[in-house]
Amino acid sequence: MIEFLLGKVVEVGEEWVVLAVGGVGFRLNVPSRTATGLSPGMETKLHTHLLLSEDEFSLYGFATPEEREMFVTLLSVPQVGPRLAFKLVAALPPAELVSAIRRGDLSALDSVKGIGRRTAQRVLLELSERVQKWAPPEAPLPTEKEKIVLQALTSKALGFRAEEARKALEVVRRECPEASVEEMLRRALSILATG
């Protein structure tokens, strides 16, 4: 209904903000990490979700479309209402929540105030398949051989940045997964030299 609001911040609270848009002040519930990044007078864009019910008319604002999508998806989980969904989104950024769900990490979810063990289990059960759209699959942990190659590539002698060394190693992992340390290092160096 209301995709986003773009306006000037009028007032900021711990988990809310008043945004002036076209002469109208909208009060939005926002995660505290979003609220701390805002100050009166600054212009901002918040991705919104409007909840209408018999006893509630609430507007939620999020810094990213991913946070909003996560909130809406959490609302589809039985026994997770807007308050619990908001608490989860406010406590765990999308990447952390996706990671916790993929790992089946109950403790990360039930450590959020108001989220009990049974609710955390329900969230894991309901969302384990759906989290794929929030973030790409996590890269597998490096093997011992790959750790040695990464260490060599990022050493002072070779001096490659960790990010570029990891990217080269991903290519090597796909092309020759059974290679020896020496072969992996030689192949990674040739990739880095041409890249």
C-alpha positions in Angstrom: 0.0 0.0 0.0 2.7 2.5 1.0 6.0 1.3 -0.5 8.3 3.9 1.1 8.3 7.3 2.6 10.9 10.0 1.6 11.0 13.0 3.9 12.6 15.0 6.6 13.2 13.6 10.1 11.3 15.6 12.7 11.8 13.6 15.9 13.7 10.4 16.8 13.0 7.9 19.6 14.6 4.7 20.6 12.5 2.6 18.2 10.5 5.2 16.3 10.8 8.2 14.1 8.5 11.0 13.0 9.0 11.7 9.3 7.6 14.9 7.6 6.3 14.0 4.1 4.4 16.6 2.1 3.3 18.5 5.2 2.1 15.4 7.0 4.0 13.9 10.0 4.2 10.0 9.9 5.2 8.2 13.1 7.0 4.9 12.1 8.2 2.1 14.3 11.9 1.5 13.2 14.6 -0.8 14.5 16.9 0.9 17.0 19.9 0.5 14.6 17.9 2.6 12.1 16.9 5.2 14.7 20.4 5.7 15.9 21.5 6.6 12.3 18.9 9.4 12.0 18.8 12.9 13.4 16.2 15.7 13.2 16.5 17.7 10.0 18.1 15.0 7.9 16.3 13.6 4.8 15.8 9.9 4.7 13.9 7.1 2.8 12.3 4.3 4.8 10.8 1.2 3.2 7.4 0.8 4.9 4.8 -1.8 5.9 1.3 -0.7 7.1 -0.6 -3.0 9.4 -4.3 -2.5 9.8 -6.4 -4.5 12.2 -9.4 -4.0 14.5 -7.2 -2.7 17.4 -4.1 -1.5 15.6 -3.0 0.9 12.9 0.8 0.8 12.7 3.3 1.9 10.2 6.7 0.2 10.3 9.8 1.6 8.6 13.0 -0.1 7.5 16.3 1.1 6.2 16.4 -1.6 3.5 13.8 -3.5 1.4 15.4 -6.7 2.8 14.5 -5.8 6.3 11.0 -5.0 5.3 10.7 -8.3 3.4 12.0 -10.2 6.4 9.4 -8.5 8.6 6.6 -9.4 6.3 7.8 -13.0 5.9 8.0 -13.4 9.7 4.4 -12.2 10.0 3.4 -15.3 8.0 4.8 -17.6 10.7 2.0 -18.9 12.9 2.2 -17.4 16.5 4.5 -14.6 15.4 2.6 -11.4 15.4 3.9 -7.9 14.5 5.6 -7.3 17.9 7.6 -10.5 17.8 8.4 -10.1 14.1 9.6 -6.5 14.7 11.7 -7.6 17.7 13.5 -10.2 15.6 14.2 -7.8 12.7 15.3 -5.1 15.2 17.6 -7.5 17.0 19.1 -9.3 14.0 20.0 -7.7 10.7 18.9 -9.8 7.7 22.3 -11.5 7.1 22.5 -12.6 10.8 18.9 -13.8 10.9 19.4 -15.8 7.6 22.6 -17.2 8.9 21.0 -18.3 12.2 18.1 -19.9 10.4 20.4 -21.8 8.0 22.5 -23.1 10.9 19.4 -24.0 12.9 20.7 -21.8 15.7 17.9 -21.7 18.2 20.0 -19.8 20.8 20.5 -16.8 18.4 16.7 -16.5 18.0 15.5 -17.2 21.5 18.1 -14.8 22.9 15.9 -12.0 21.5 13.7 -10.6 24.3 10.2 -12.0 24.0 11.1 -14.9 21.7 10.8 -18.2 23.5 12.2 -21.5 22.5 9.0 -22.8 20.9 8.6 -19.6 18.9 12.2 -19.8 17.8 11.7 -23.5 16.7 8.6 -22.4 14.8 10.5 -19.7 13.0 13.3 -22.1 12.1 10.8 -24.7 10.8 8.7 -22.3 8.8 11.5 -20.2 7.2 14.4 -22.7 6.6 13.4 -23.0 2.9 12.3 -19.4 2.4 15.5 -17.6 3.5 17.3 -18.5 0.3 15.9 -15.3 -1.3 17.2 -13.0 1.4 20.9 -13.8 0.9 23.0 -16.1 -1.3 24.2 -19.4 0.1 27.1 -19.1 2.5 30.5 -20.2 1.1 31.8 -23.5 2.4 34.4 -23.3 5.1 38.0 -23.5 3.7 39.7 -26.8 4.0 43.2 -27.1 5.6 44.8 -26.9 2.1 42.8 -23.8 1.3 43.7 -22.2 4.5 47.4 -22.7 3.7 47.0 -21.2 0.2 45.0 -18.2 1.6 47.7 -17.6 4.2 50.4 -17.8 1.5 48.6 -15.4 -0.8 48.0 -12.8 1.9 51.5 -13.1 3.4 53.8 -10.1 3.2 55.8 -11.9 0.5 52.9 -12.1 -2.0 50.8 -9.3 -0.5 47.4 -10.0 -2.0 44.3 -8.6 -0.2 42.2 -11.2 1.6 39.1 -10.5 -0.5 40.9 -11.0 -3.9 42.7 -14.1 -2.6 39.4 -15.7 -1.5 37.8 -15.0 -4.9 40.7 -16.6 -6.7 40.5 -19.6 -4.3 36.8 -20.0 -5.1 37.7 -20.4 -8.8 40.4 -22.9 -7.9 38.0 -24.8 -5.7 35.5 -25.1 -8.5 38.0 -26.0 -11.3 40.3 -28.4 -9.4 38.9 -29.4 -6.0 41.4 -32.3 -5.6 44.6 -30.3 -6.3 47.6 -30.3 -4.0 48.5 -27.1 -2.1 51.3 -26.3 -4.6 48.9 -26.7 -7.6 46.2 -24.6 -5.8 48.7 -21.9 -5.1 50.1 -21.9 -8.6 46.6 -21.8 -10.1 45.5 -19.0 -7.7 48.6 -17.0 -8.6 47.9 -17.3 -12.4 44.2 -16.2 -11.8 45.4 -13.2 -9.7 48.0 -12.3 -12.3 45.4 -12.2 -15.2 42.7 -10.6 -13.1 
